[in-house]
Each structure stands twice: as C-alpha cells, then as structure tokens.
Amino acid sequence: MAIVKSKLLKELSNNYPNFLKKDLEKFINIILKEVKSTLNRNERVELRGFGVFYTNLQKSRISRNPKTGEKVNTPEKKTIHFKMGKELFKKINNEEE
C-alpha cells in the first residue's frame, strides 16, 4: 500500500493536533520542493535514519522499439536513486537496534 500526500497529511494532523492542517501542508510542500530542487542541482539529499536520494546521468544510447524492432535514439537523462539508511533497514527487517 502506497502512501499519498493526503494520507501523510492526515497522519501528521492526528499525531500533532496542535498544528493547523494548512500549516502542516505547507511544511510538507516545502520539504518536497527542497528535495526536488536539490536533486535538480545534481546534489544528494540525505535524511538521517531514512536514506539518501541522489541522481545519476544515463548516457544517450541507441535502443530498440520492442514492438517493431526499429532502432530509436534515446537521449541522455537523469535518474533518481535511493539508498536506504541502516536504521530504516533494521526497522523494516525487524532487527534490534
């Protein structure tokens, strides 16, 4: 089951009832905006205890259309990678910290 921004906002408002929902929504939007802009600048985003997001540049290449077999030029593009932190790994695998 995936978590969406509205579900995250609901969970935060339940856990922190003294904050207004609109303030929590602004907080979430600011964090996501900063993560996006940092990745766009090709910098790492490290969230301690959670993991690291970073970008790689995938070189341009000639690939094939699987339906027709025709050669297609694929331009270079950025890809986002995630490396899980040790604490998150232990929590997911039910290990003692």
C-alpha distances in whole Angstrom, upper triangle without the diagonal:
4,7,10,13,14,11,13,16,16,15,18,20,20,20,23,25,28,27,27,23,25,26,23,21,24,24,20,22,25,22,20,24,25,23,23,27,27,26,28,31,30,29,27,24,24,22,24,22,19,20,22,21,24,26,28,30,30,33,34,35,36,33,34,32,31,32,35,36,38,37,35,36,33,33,32,29,27,24,21,21,19,20,19,21,23,21,18,18,20,17,15,17,19,22,25,26
4,6,10,11,9,10,14,14,14,16,19,19,19,22,24,26,25,24,21,22,23,20,18,21,20,17,18,21,19,17,20,22,19,20,23,24,22,24,27,26,26,24,21,22,20,22,20,17,18,19,18,21,23,25,27,27,31,32,33,34,32,32,31,30,31,35,35,36,36,34,34,30,31,30,26,24,21,18,18,17,18,17,20,22,21,17,18,20,18,15,18,20,23,25,26
4,7,8,6,7,10,11,10,12,15,15,16,18,20,23,21,21,18,19,20,16,15,18,17,13,15,18,16,14,18,19,17,18,22,22,21,23,26,26,25,23,20,20,18,20,19,16,17,19,18,21,23,25,28,28,32,33,35,36,34,35,33,33,34,37,38,39,38,36,35,32,32,30,27,24,22,19,19,17,19,17,19,22,20,16,18,20,18,16,19,21,23,25,25
4,6,5,6,9,10,11,12,14,16,17,18,20,22,20,19,16,16,18,14,12,15,15,12,13,16,15,13,16,18,16,17,20,21,20,22,25,25,25,23,20,21,19,22,21,18,19,20,19,21,23,25,28,28,32,33,34,36,34,35,33,33,34,37,38,38,38,35,35,31,31,30,26,24,22,19,20,18,21,20,22,24,23,19,22,24,21,19,23,24,27,29,28
4,5,5,6,9,10,10,12,14,15,16,17,20,17,16,12,13,14,11,9,12,12,8,9,13,12,10,13,16,15,15,18,20,19,21,24,24,24,22,19,20,18,21,21,18,19,20,18,21,23,26,28,29,32,34,35,37,35,36,35,35,36,39,40,40,39,36,36,32,32,30,27,24,22,20,20,19,22,21,22,25,23,20,23,25,22,21,25,26,28,30,29
4,5,5,6,9,10,11,12,14,15,16,18,16,14,11,12,13,11,9,12,13,10,11,15,15,13,16,19,18,19,22,23,23,24,27,28,27,26,23,24,21,24,23,21,22,23,22,25,26,30,32,33,36,37,39,40,38,39,38,38,38,41,42,43,42,39,39,35,35,34,30,28,26,23,24,23,25,24,25,28,26,23,25,27,24,23,27,27,30,31,31
4,5,5,6,9,10,11,12,14,15,18,16,15,12,14,15,12,11,15,14,12,14,17,16,15,18,20,19,20,23,25,24,26,29,29,28,26,23,23,21,23,22,19,21,23,22,25,27,30,32,33,37,38,40,41,39,40,38,38,39,42,43,43,43,40,40,37,36,35,31,29,26,24,24,22,24,22,23,26,23,20,23,24,21,20,24,24,27,28,28
4,5,5,6,9,10,11,12,14,16,14,14,11,13,13,10,9,13,12,9,12,14,13,12,16,18,17,18,21,22,22,24,26,27,25,23,20,20,17,19,18,16,18,20,20,23,25,28,31,32,36,37,39,41,39,40,39,39,40,43,43,44,43,40,40,36,35,34,30,27,25,22,22,20,22,20,21,23,21,18,21,22,19,19,23,23,25,26,26
4,5,5,6,9,10,10,11,14,11,11,7,9,10,7,6,10,10,8,10,13,13,13,16,18,18,19,21,23,23,25,27,28,27,25,22,22,19,21,21,19,21,22,22,25,27,30,33,34,38,39,41,43,41,42,41,41,42,45,46,46,45,42,42,38,37,36,32,29,27,24,25,23,25,23,24,26,23,21,24,26,22,22,26,26,28,29,28
4,5,5,6,9,10,10,13,12,11,8,11,12,9,10,13,13,12,14,17,17,17,19,21,21,22,25,26,27,29,31,32,30,28,25,25,22,24,23,21,23,25,25,28,30,33,36,37,41,42,44,46,44,45,43,43,44,47,48,48,48,45,44,41,40,39,35,32,30,27,28,25,27,25,25,27,25,22,25,26,23,23,26,26,29,29,29
4,5,5,6,9,10,13,12,13,11,14,14,10,11,15,14,12,15,18,16,17,20,21,21,23,25,26,26,29,31,31,29,27,24,23,20,21,20,18,21,23,23,27,29,33,35,37,40,42,44,46,44,45,43,43,44,47,48,49,48,45,45,41,40,39,35,32,30,27,26,24,25,23,23,24,21,19,22,23,19,20,23,22,25,26,25
4,5,5,6,8,11,9,10,9,11,11,7,9,12,11,10,13,15,14,15,18,19,19,21,24,24,25,27,29,30,28,26,22,21,18,19,19,17,20,22,23,26,29,32,35,37,40,42,44,46,45,46,45,45,46,49,49,50,49,46,45,41,40,39,35,32,30,26,26,24,25,22,22,24,21,19,23,23,20,21,24,24,26,26,25
4,5,5,5,8,7,8,6,10,10,7,9,12,12,12,15,17,16,18,20,22,22,24,26,27,28,30,32,33,31,29,25,25,22,23,22,21,24,26,26,30,32,35,38,40,43,45,47,49,47,48,47,47,48,51,52,52,51,48,48,44,43,41,38,35,33,30,30,27,28,26,26,28,25,23,26,27,24,24,28,27,29,29,28
4,6,6,9,10,11,10,13,14,11,13,16,15,15,18,20,19,20,23,25,25,27,29,30,30,33,35,35,33,31,27,26,23,24,23,22,25,27,28,31,34,37,40,41,45,47,49,51,49,50,48,48,49,52,53,54,53,50,50,46,45,43,40,37,35,31,31,28,29,27,26,28,24,23,26,26,22,23,27,25,28,28,27
4,6,9,9,12,11,15,14,11,14,17,15,15,18,19,18,20,23,24,23,26,28,28,29,32,33,34,32,29,25,24,21,21,20,19,23,25,26,30,33,36,39,41,44,46,48,50,49,50,49,49,50,53,54,54,53,51,50,46,45,43,39,36,34,30,30,27,27,25,24,25,22,20,24,24,20,21,25,23,25,25,24
4,6,6,9,9,13,11,9,12,15,13,14,17,18,17,19,22,23,23,26,27,28,29,31,33,34,31,29,25,24,21,22,21,21,24,26,27,30,33,37,40,41,45,47,49,51,50,51,50,50,52,55,55,56,55,52,51,47,46,44,40,37,35,31,31,28,29,26,26,27,23,23,26,26,23,24,28,26,28,28,26
4,5,7,9,12,11,10,13,16,15,16,19,20,20,22,24,25,26,28,30,30,32,34,36,37,34,33,29,28,25,25,25,24,28,30,30,34,36,40,42,44,48,50,52,54,52,54,52,52,53,57,57,58,57,54,53,49,48,46,42,39,37,34,34,31,32,30,29,31,27,26,30,30,26,27,31,29,31,31,30
4,7,9,12,11,10,14,15,14,16,19,20,20,22,24,25,26,28,30,30,32,34,35,37,34,33,29,28,25,26,26,26,29,30,31,34,37,41,43,45,49,51,53,55,54,55,54,55,56,59,59,59,58,55,54,50,49,47,43,40,39,35,35,33,34,31,30,32,29,28,31,31,28,30,33,32,33,33,31
4,6,8,7,7,10,11,11,13,15,16,17,19,21,21,23,25,26,27,29,31,32,33,31,30,26,26,23,24,24,24,27,28,28,31,34,38,40,42,46,47,50,52,51,52,51,52,53,56,56,56,55,52,51,47,46,44,40,37,36,32,33,30,31,30,29,31,28,27,30,31,28,29,33,32,33,33,31
4,5,5,6,9,10,11,13,14,16,17,19,20,21,23,25,26,27,29,30,32,34,32,31,27,27,25,26,27,26,28,29,29,32,34,38,40,42,46,47,49,52,50,52,50,51,52,55,55,55,54,51,50,46,45,43,39,37,35,32,33,31,33,31,31,33,30,29,32,33,30,31,34,34,36,35,34
4,5,5,6,9,10,11,12,14,15,17,18,20,21,23,24,26,27,28,30,32,31,29,26,26,24,25,26,24,27,28,27,30,32,36,38,40,43,44,47,49,47,48,47,47,48,51,52,52,51,48,47,43,42,41,37,34,33,30,31,29,31,29,29,32,29,27,31,32,28,29,33,32,34,35,33
4,5,5,6,9,10,10,12,14,15,16,18,20,21,22,24,26,27,29,30,29,29,25,26,24,26,27,25,27,28,27,30,31,35,37,38,42,43,45,47,46,48,46,47,48,50,51,51,50,46,45,42,40,39,35,33,32,29,31,29,31,30,30,33,30,29,32,33,31,31,35,35,37,37,35
4,5,5,6,9,10,11,12,14,15,17,19,20,21,23,25,26,27,29,27,27,23,24,21,24,25,23,25,26,25,28,30,34,36,38,41,43,45,48,47,48,47,48,49,51,52,52,50,47,46,42,40,39,35,32,31,29,30,28,30,29,28,31,29,27,31,32,29,30,34,34,35,35,33
4,5,5,6,9,10,11,12,14,15,17,18,20,21,23,24,26,28,26,25,21,21,19,21,22,20,22,23,23,26,28,31,34,36,39,41,43,45,44,46,45,45,47,49,50,50,48,45,44,40,39,37,33,30,29,26,27,25,27,25,25,28,25,24,27,28,26,26,30,30,32,32,30
4,5,5,6,9,10,11,12,14,15,16,18,20,21,22,24,26,25,24,21,22,19,22,23,21,22,23,22,25,26,30,32,34,37,38,41,43,42,43,42,43,44,46,47,47,46,42,41,38,36,35,31,28,27,24,26,24,26,25,26,28,26,24,28,29,27,27,31,31,33,33,32
4,5,5,6,9,10,10,12,14,15,16,18,20,21,22,24,23,23,20,21,19,22,23,21,23,23,22,24,26,29,31,33,36,38,40,43,42,44,43,44,45,47,48,47,46,42,41,37,36,34,30,28,27,24,26,24,27,26,26,29,27,26,29,31,28,29,33,33,35,35,33
4,5,5,6,9,10,11,13,14,16,17,19,20,21,23,21,20,17,18,16,18,20,18,20,20,19,22,24,28,30,32,36,37,40,42,42,43,43,43,45,47,48,47,46,42,41,37,35,33,30,27,26,23,24,22,24,23,23,26,24,22,26,28,25,26,30,30,31,32,30
4,5,5,6,9,10,11,12,14,15,17,18,20,22,20,19,16,16,14,17,18,16,18,18,17,20,22,25,28,30,33,35,37,39,38,40,39,40,41,44,44,44,43,39,38,34,33,31,27,24,23,20,21,19,21,21,21,24,22,20,24,26,23,23,27,28,29,30,28
4,5,5,6,9,10,11,12,14,15,16,18,20,19,19,16,18,16,19,21,19,19,19,17,20,21,24,26,28,31,33,35,38,37,39,38,39,40,42,43,42,41,37,36,32,31,29,25,23,22,19,21,20,23,22,23,26,25,23,26,28,26,26,30,31,32,33,31
4,6,5,6,9,10,11,12,14,15,17,19,17,17,14,16,15,18,20,18,19,18,17,19,20,24,26,28,31,33,36,38,38,40,39,40,42,44,44,44,42,39,37,33,31,29,25,22,22,19,21,20,22,22,23,26,25,23,26,28,27,27,31,32,33,33,31
4,5,5,6,9,10,11,12,14,16,17,15,14,11,12,11,14,16,14,15,14,13,16,18,21,24,26,30,31,34,37,36,38,38,39,41,43,43,42,41,37,36,32,30,28,24,21,20,17,18,17,19,19,19,22,21,19,23,25,23,24,27,28,29,30,27
4,5,5,6,9,10,11,12,14,16,15,14,11,13,12,16,18,15,15,14,12,14,16,19,21,24,27,29,31,34,33,35,34,35,37,39,39,39,37,34,32,29,27,25,21,18,17,14,16,15,18,18,19,22,22,20,22,25,23,23,27,28,29,31,29
4,5,5,6,9,10,10,12,14,14,14,12,15,15,18,20,18,18,16,14,15,16,19,21,23,26,28,31,33,33,35,35,36,38,40,40,39,37,34,32,28,26,24,20,18,17,15,17,17,20,21,22,25,25,23,26,28,27,27,30,32,33,34,32
4,5,5,6,8,10,11,13,11,11,9,12,12,16,18,16,16,14,12,13,15,18,20,23,26,28,31,34,34,36,36,37,39,41,41,40,38,35,32,29,26,24,21,17,17,15,17,16,18,19,20,23,23,22,24,27,26,26,30,31,32,32,30
4,6,5,6,9,10,11,10,9,7,10,10,14,16,14,13,11,9,10,12,15,18,20,23,25,28,31,31,33,33,34,37,39,38,38,35,32,30,27,24,22,18,15,14,11,13,12,15,16,17,21,21,19,21,24,23,23,26,28,29,30,28
4,6,5,6,9,10,10,11,9,13,14,17,20,17,15,13,10,11,11,14,16,18,21,23,26,29,28,31,31,32,34,36,36,35,33,29,27,24,21,19,16,13,12,10,13,14,17,18,20,23,24,22,24,27,26,25,29,31,32,33,31
4,5,5,6,9,9,11,10,14,15,19,21,19,18,15,12,12,12,15,16,19,22,23,27,30,30,32,32,34,36,38,37,36,34,30,28,25,22,19,16,13,14,13,15,16,19,21,22,25,26,24,26,29,29,28,32,34,34,35,33
4,5,5,7,6,7,7,11,13,16,19,17,15,12,10,9,10,13,15,18,21,23,26,30,30,33,33,35,37,39,38,37,34,31,29,25,22,20,16,13,14,12,13,14,16,18,19,23,23,22,24,27,27,27,30,32,32,33,31
4,5,5,5,6,7,11,13,17,19,17,14,11,8,7,6,10,12,15,18,20,23,26,26,29,30,31,33,35,34,33,31,28,25,22,19,16,13,10,10,8,10,12,14,17,18,22,23,21,23,26,26,25,28,31,31,32,30
4,5,7,10,11,15,17,20,23,20,18,15,11,10,8,11,12,14,17,19,22,25,25,28,29,31,33,34,33,32,30,26,24,20,17,15,12,9,10,10,13,15,18,20,22,26,27,25,26,30,30,29,32,34,35,36,34
4,6,9,11,14,17,20,23,21,19,15,12,10,9,12,12,16,18,20,23,27,27,31,31,33,36,37,36,34,32,28,25,22,19,16,14,11,13,12,15,16,19,21,22,26,27,26,27,31,31,30,33,35,36,37,34
4,7,10,13,16,19,22,20,17,13,10,7,6,8,9,13,15,18,21,25,25,29,30,31,34,35,34,33,30,27,24,21,18,14,12,9,10,10,12,14,16,19,20,23,25,24,25,28,29,28,31,33,33,35,32
4,7,10,13,16,19,17,14,11,9,7,7,10,12,16,18,21,24,28,28,32,33,34,37,38,37,36,33,30,28,24,21,18,15,12,13,11,12,13,14,17,18,21,22,22,23,26,27,27,29,31,31,32,30
4,6,10,12,15,13,10,7,6,5,7,10,13,17,20,23,25,29,29,32,33,34,37,39,37,37,34,31,29,25,23,20,17,13,13,10,10,10,11,13,14,17,19,18,19,22,23,23,25,28,27,28,26
4,7,10,12,11,8,6,5,6,10,13,16,19,22,25,28,31,31,34,34,35,38,40,39,38,36,33,31,27,25,22,19,15,14,11,11,9,11,12,12,16,17,16,18,21,21,21,24,25,25,26,24
4,6,9,8,6,4,7,9,12,15,19,22,25,28,30,34,33,36,37,37,40,42,41,41,39,36,34,30,28,25,22,18,17,13,12,10,9,10,9,13,13,13,15,18,18,19,21,23,22,23,20
4,6,5,5,6,8,12,15,18,22,24,28,31,33,36,35,38,38,39,41,44,43,43,41,38,36,32,31,28,24,21,19,15,14,11,10,10,8,12,11,11,14,16,15,16,19,20,20,21,18
4,5,6,8,11,14,18,21,24,27,30,33,36,39,38,40,41,41,44,46,45,46,43,41,39,35,34,31,27,24,22,18,16,13,11,10,7,9,9,10,12,14,14,16,18,19,18,18,15
4,6,9,13,16,20,22,26,28,32,35,36,39,38,41,41,41,43,46,45,46,44,42,40,36,35,32,29,25,23,19,17,13,11,9,6,7,5,6,9,10,10,12,14,15,14,15,12
4,7,10,13,17,20,23,25,29,32,34,36,35,37,38,37,40,43,42,42,41,38,37,33,32,29,26,22,20,16,14,10,9,6,5,8,7,5,8,11,10,11,14,15,15,16,14
4,7,10,14,16,20,22,25,28,30,33,32,34,35,35,38,40,39,40,38,35,34,30,29,26,23,19,17,13,10,7,5,4,4,8,9,8,9,12,13,13,15,17,17,18,16
4,7,10,13,17,19,22,25,27,31,30,32,33,34,36,39,37,38,35,33,31,27,26,23,20,16,14,10,8,6,5,7,7,11,12,11,13,16,16,16,18,21,21,22,20
4,7,10,14,16,20,22,25,28,27,30,30,31,33,36,35,35,32,30,28,24,23,20,16,13,10,7,6,5,7,9,11,14,16,14,15,19,19,18,21,23,23,25,23
4,7,10,13,16,19,22,25,25,28,29,30,32,34,33,33,30,27,25,22,20,17,14,10,8,6,5,7,8,12,13,17,19,17,18,21,22,21,24,26,26,28,26
4,7,9,13,16,18,22,22,25,26,27,30,31,30,29,27,24,22,18,16,13,10,6,5,5,6,9,11,15,17,20,22,21,21,25,25,24,26,29,29,31,29
4,6,9,13,15,19,19,22,24,25,28,29,28,27,24,22,19,16,14,10,8,6,5,7,7,11,13,17,19,22,24,23,23,26,27,26,28,31,31,33,31
4,6,9,12,16,17,20,22,24,27,27,26,25,21,19,16,13,11,7,6,5,6,9,11,14,17,20,23,26,28,27,26,30,31,30,31,34,35,37,35
4,7,9,12,13,16,18,20,23,24,22,21,18,16,13,10,9,5,5,6,7,10,12,16,18,21,24,27,30,28,27,31,32,30,32,35,35,38,37
4,6,10,12,15,18,20,23,23,21,20,16,14,11,9,7,5,7,9,11,14,16,19,21,25,28,31,33,31,31,35,36,34,35,39,39,41,40
4,7,9,13,15,18,21,20,18,17,13,11,7,6,4,4,7,11,13,16,18,22,24,28,31,34,36,34,34,37,38,36,38,41,42,44,43
4,6,10,13,15,18,18,15,14,10,9,6,5,7,7,10,14,15,18,20,24,26,29,32,35,38,36,35,38,39,37,38,42,42,45,44
4,7,10,13,15,14,12,10,6,6,5,6,9,11,13,17,18,21,23,26,29,32,35,38,40,38,37,41,42,39,40,44,45,47,47
4,7,9,12,12,9,8,6,5,6,7,10,12,14,17,17,21,22,25,28,31,34,37,39,36,35,39,40,37,38,42,43,46,45
4,6,9,8,6,6,5,6,8,9,13,15,17,20,20,23,24,28,30,33,36,39,41,38,37,41,41,38,39,43,44,47,47
4,6,6,5,5,6,7,10,11,14,17,18,21,21,24,25,28,31,33,37,40,42,39,38,41,41,38,39,43,44,48,48
4,6,5,8,9,10,13,14,17,20,20,23,22,24,25,28,31,33,37,39,41,38,37,40,40,37,38,41,43,46,47
4,6,8,11,12,15,16,20,22,23,25,24,27,28,31,34,36,40,42,44,40,39,43,43,39,40,44,46,49,49
4,5,9,10,14,16,19,22,23,26,26,29,31,33,36,38,42,45,46,43,42,46,46,42,44,47,49,52,52
4,7,9,13,14,18,21,22,25,25,28,29,32,35,37,41,43,45,42,41,45,45,42,43,46,48,51,51
4,6,10,12,16,19,21,24,24,28,29,33,35,38,42,44,46,43,42,46,46,43,44,48,49,53,53
4,7,9,13,16,18,21,22,26,27,31,33,36,40,42,45,42,41,45,45,42,43,47,48,51,51
4,6,10,13,15,18,19,23,25,28,31,34,38,40,43,40,39,43,43,40,42,46,47,50,49
4,6,10,12,16,17,21,23,27,30,33,36,39,41,39,38,42,43,40,42,45,46,49,48
4,7,9,12,14,17,20,23,26,29,33,36,38,35,35,39,39,37,38,42,43,46,45
4,6,10,12,16,19,23,25,29,32,35,37,35,35,38,39,37,39,42,43,45,44
4,7,10,13,16,20,22,26,29,32,34,32,32,36,36,34,36,40,40,43,41
4,7,10,13,17,20,23,26,29,31,29,29,33,33,31,33,37,37,40,38
4,7,10,13,16,20,22,26,28,26,26,30,30,28,31,34,34,36,35
4,7,10,13,17,20,23,25,22,23,26,27,25,27,30,31,33,32
4,7,10,13,16,20,21,19,19,23,23,22,24,27,28,30,29
4,7,10,13,16,18,16,16,20,20,19,21,24,24,27,25
4,6,9,13,15,12,13,16,17,15,18,21,21,23,22
4,7,10,12,10,10,14,15,14,15,18,18,20,19
4,7,8,7,6,10,11,10,12,15,15,17,15
4,6,5,6,9,10,11,12,14,14,15,13
4,6,5,6,9,10,11,12,11,12,9
4,5,5,6,9,10,10,9,10,7
4,5,5,6,9,10,10,12,10
4,5,5,6,9,8,11,10
4,6,5,6,5,7,7
4,5,5,6,8,8
4,6,8,11,12
4,6,9,11
4,7,9
4,6
4
